[in-house]
Amino acid sequence: MERQVDALERDKAKMVEEIERLHQSEKGVMSKVTLFENSVEKEIDEMLKRNNQQRSSTVQVLESLLATEREACAKANKRAEAFSLQLQATQGKLDMLQQELASVQFNETALDSKLKTSQQEDGGSVFIGEDTYTGSQQGIETEEYTKLTVQKLKQELTKHGFGAQLLQLKNPNKDIVTLYEKHVVGK
């Protein structure tokens, strides 16, 4: 029996050692599991942080692009509005120029008509005595204006910008010479 007791004691000691070894092994495994869990959690946290940073960076880039796009649209709208205003102003100027052109054409037609009428009335020429010639005319430098036709005097007056005054004359032949002397020869 003593042998049996010794054998049982040895078996018991072996089992206690085995249990202790298994217990130590379990502690080691649990320690490794804890370390692995901590490592995984740490990596997950880092990945989440990187992902959040990337999202934040992406959001900032998108917001910047959106702001740039809005600014570009606002500038384009301002330019379009400025072009529209410039176009309206140019159209207004063009309309005024067309009105002026129509007025000038009307005055020219009226002047031509008046000139034709006055030419038919007086035979088309004017002769003034030599004592009225001053020699200082600039419009016709080589010709003496006293030998010009009424038509030529009217053309010279119109050329010098006195067409409107020419239209207002009541007695064209005499007044044309006076008007010519006053405005063209007197310059």
PLY file of the C-alpha trace (Angstrom):
ply
format ascii 1.0
element vertex 187
property float x
property float y
property float z
element edge 186
property int vertex1
property int vertex2
end_header
0.00 0.00 0.00
2.75 2.27 0.65
3.76 1.83 -2.88
0.32 2.64 -4.00
0.29 5.72 -1.84
3.68 6.73 -3.19
2.50 6.11 -6.70
-0.63 8.10 -6.06
1.43 10.86 -4.48
3.69 10.96 -7.51
0.69 10.95 -9.83
-0.81 13.71 -7.75
2.41 15.73 -7.91
2.61 15.17 -11.67
-0.97 16.27 -12.04
-0.40 19.33 -9.89
2.64 20.16 -12.02
0.62 19.56 -15.17
-2.20 21.72 -13.82
0.31 24.41 -12.87
1.92 24.20 -16.32
-1.50 24.38 -17.99
-2.44 27.25 -15.71
0.78 29.08 -16.68
0.16 28.28 -20.31
-3.40 29.64 -20.00
-2.03 32.81 -18.40
0.46 33.17 -21.28
-2.26 32.63 -23.86
-4.57 35.10 -22.08
-1.73 37.60 -21.95
-1.10 37.13 -25.68
-4.84 37.45 -26.42
-4.97 40.67 -24.39
-1.92 42.02 -26.21
-3.41 41.00 -29.56
-6.77 42.62 -28.68
-5.00 45.80 -27.60
-2.96 45.79 -30.81
-6.08 45.24 -32.93
-7.95 48.01 -31.08
-5.00 50.34 -31.51
-4.80 49.58 -35.23
-8.56 50.03 -35.63
-8.34 53.39 -33.83
-5.45 54.48 -36.06
-7.32 53.38 -39.19
-10.41 55.27 -38.04
-8.32 58.36 -37.34
-6.66 58.15 -40.77
-10.01 57.57 -42.40
-11.49 60.55 -40.54
-8.50 62.68 -41.50
-8.86 61.63 -45.13
-12.57 62.38 -45.01
-11.89 65.71 -43.35
-9.24 66.50 -45.94
-11.57 65.42 -48.74
-14.36 67.56 -47.31
-11.98 70.54 -47.09
-10.86 70.02 -50.69
-14.47 69.72 -51.85
-15.46 72.83 -49.89
-12.52 74.70 -51.39
-13.49 73.56 -54.89
-17.09 74.56 -54.25
-16.00 77.99 -53.01
-13.76 78.41 -56.06
-16.61 77.35 -58.34
-19.00 79.79 -56.67
-16.44 82.58 -57.01
-15.87 81.75 -60.67
-19.64 81.72 -61.28
-20.02 85.07 -59.52
-17.20 86.56 -61.62
-18.70 85.12 -64.80
-22.09 86.57 -63.87
-20.53 89.98 -63.18
-18.69 89.87 -66.50
-21.85 88.84 -68.31
-23.75 91.66 -66.62
-21.00 94.16 -67.51
-21.00 92.93 -71.12
-24.77 93.23 -71.20
-24.61 96.81 -69.90
-21.82 97.61 -72.33
-23.85 96.09 -75.15
-26.89 98.15 -74.14
-24.78 101.32 -74.00
-23.23 100.52 -77.38
-26.68 99.80 -78.81
-27.87 103.15 -77.44
-24.91 104.92 -79.04
-25.53 103.07 -82.28
-29.19 104.11 -82.20
-28.17 107.74 -81.62
-25.66 107.57 -84.46
-28.30 106.08 -86.74
-30.67 108.90 -85.79
-27.94 111.46 -86.44
-27.17 109.81 -89.77
-30.83 109.85 -90.72
-31.03 113.51 -89.70
-27.90 114.37 -91.70
-29.22 112.46 -94.70
-32.54 114.27 -94.39
-30.77 117.64 -94.14
-28.54 116.71 -97.07
-31.56 115.73 -99.15
-33.32 118.95 -98.19
-30.19 120.95 -98.96
-29.76 119.24 -102.33
-33.38 119.91 -103.09
-33.03 123.56 -102.09
-29.82 123.86 -104.10
-31.48 122.44 -107.20
-34.39 124.81 -106.76
-32.14 127.85 -106.33
-30.00 126.85 -109.33
-33.06 126.67 -111.50
-34.17 130.12 -110.30
-30.91 132.01 -110.94
-29.21 130.11 -113.72
-26.61 128.58 -111.40
-23.88 131.21 -110.96
-23.07 134.21 -108.83
-20.74 137.07 -109.69
-19.51 139.50 -107.07
-17.39 142.58 -107.65
-13.64 142.51 -107.07
-13.81 144.95 -104.14
-15.39 142.32 -101.84
-12.58 139.80 -102.34
-10.19 139.72 -99.35
-7.74 137.05 -100.50
-7.64 135.31 -97.11
-9.93 132.35 -97.76
-8.71 128.90 -96.75
-11.33 126.56 -98.21
-10.51 127.45 -101.83
-6.98 128.74 -101.90
-6.29 129.05 -105.61
-9.78 129.98 -106.83
-11.46 133.28 -106.22
-14.75 132.60 -104.49
-16.37 135.43 -106.47
-16.19 133.30 -109.59
-17.71 130.20 -107.98
-21.15 128.90 -108.81
-23.88 128.96 -106.19
-23.66 125.15 -106.13
-19.91 125.25 -105.34
-20.43 127.88 -102.61
-23.12 125.70 -101.05
-20.85 122.66 -101.19
-18.04 124.59 -99.52
-20.38 125.86 -96.79
-21.68 122.34 -96.19
-18.11 120.98 -96.14
-17.21 123.54 -93.44
-20.22 122.56 -91.31
-22.65 125.36 -92.10
-25.29 123.24 -93.89
-27.94 123.92 -91.24
-27.51 127.69 -91.60
-27.63 127.28 -95.35
-31.04 125.62 -95.08
-32.36 128.55 -93.05
-31.56 131.20 -95.68
-34.56 133.04 -97.17
-32.90 134.65 -100.18
-30.37 131.96 -101.10
-28.21 133.65 -103.73
-27.31 136.84 -101.86
-27.29 135.23 -98.44
-25.09 132.32 -99.56
-22.34 134.72 -100.58
-22.67 136.62 -97.29
-22.65 133.37 -95.30
-19.60 132.15 -97.26
-17.74 135.42 -96.68
-18.60 135.41 -92.99
-17.69 131.81 -92.16
-15.29 130.48 -94.80
-13.44 133.51 -96.16
-13.27 135.17 -92.74
-11.41 132.20 -91.19
0 1
1 2
2 3
3 4
4 5
5 6
6 7
7 8
8 9
9 10
10 11
11 12
12 13
13 14
14 15
15 16
16 17
17 18
18 19
19 20
20 21
21 22
22 23
23 24
24 25
25 26
26 27
27 28
28 29
29 30
30 31
31 32
32 33
33 34
34 35
35 36
36 37
37 38
38 39
39 40
40 41
41 42
42 43
43 44
44 45
45 46
46 47
47 48
48 49
49 50
50 51
51 52
52 53
53 54
54 55
55 56
56 57
57 58
58 59
59 60
60 61
61 62
62 63
63 64
64 65
65 66
66 67
67 68
68 69
69 70
70 71
71 72
72 73
73 74
74 75
75 76
76 77
77 78
78 79
79 80
80 81
81 82
82 83
83 84
84 85
85 86
86 87
87 88
88 89
89 90
90 91
91 92
92 93
93 94
94 95
95 96
96 97
97 98
98 99
99 100
100 101
101 102
102 103
103 104
104 105
105 106
106 107
107 108
108 109
109 110
110 111
111 112
112 113
113 114
114 115
115 116
116 117
117 118
118 119
119 120
120 121
121 122
122 123
123 124
124 125
125 126
126 127
127 128
128 129
129 130
130 131
131 132
132 133
133 134
134 135
135 136
136 137
137 138
138 139
139 140
140 141
141 142
142 143
143 144
144 145
145 146
146 147
147 148
148 149
149 150
150 151
151 152
152 153
153 154
154 155
155 156
156 157
157 158
158 159
159 160
160 161
161 162
162 163
163 164
164 165
165 166
166 167
167 168
168 169
169 170
170 171
171 172
172 173
173 174
174 175
175 176
176 177
177 178
178 179
179 180
180 181
181 182
182 183
183 184
184 185
185 186
